[in-house]
């Protein structure tokens, strides 16, 4: 049982990546950990229970996290499309209550594409800032470059 718990904790940390993962990936990691723990505690066969619980938790966590990502991504796309350079656009994620702002830079051309840099800030005690580069795809939508 202890080995299963340690494996689940390590999996959750690897998947969540301490800030390197998106919300869908972080949700999947947390869901897998919670599911494995609940499954191991409720099933007679602890190993099977942990495996089934981890799978269900992973799926549910991914779905919830992915919905959070979609809302924030739409807000950043709106900022890149309509926002004036140097002016911040603020929003609150209705699912998490987290507050963010995005500040775009002037557009520029590179490699035949239209680009804009954007600074995305989490408004709160941590105040994490991410500097991102986005380009307009062939459908006219802004995509963050990974």
Buried (B, 14 or more C-beta within 10 A) or exposed (E): EEEBBEBBBEBBEEBBEEEEBBBBBBBBBBBBBBBBBBBBEEBEEBEEBBBBBBBBBBBBBBEBBBBBBEBBBEBBBBBBEEBEEEEBBEBEBEBBEBEBBBBBBEBEEEEEBBBBBBBBBBBEEEEEEEEBBBBBEEEEEBBBEE
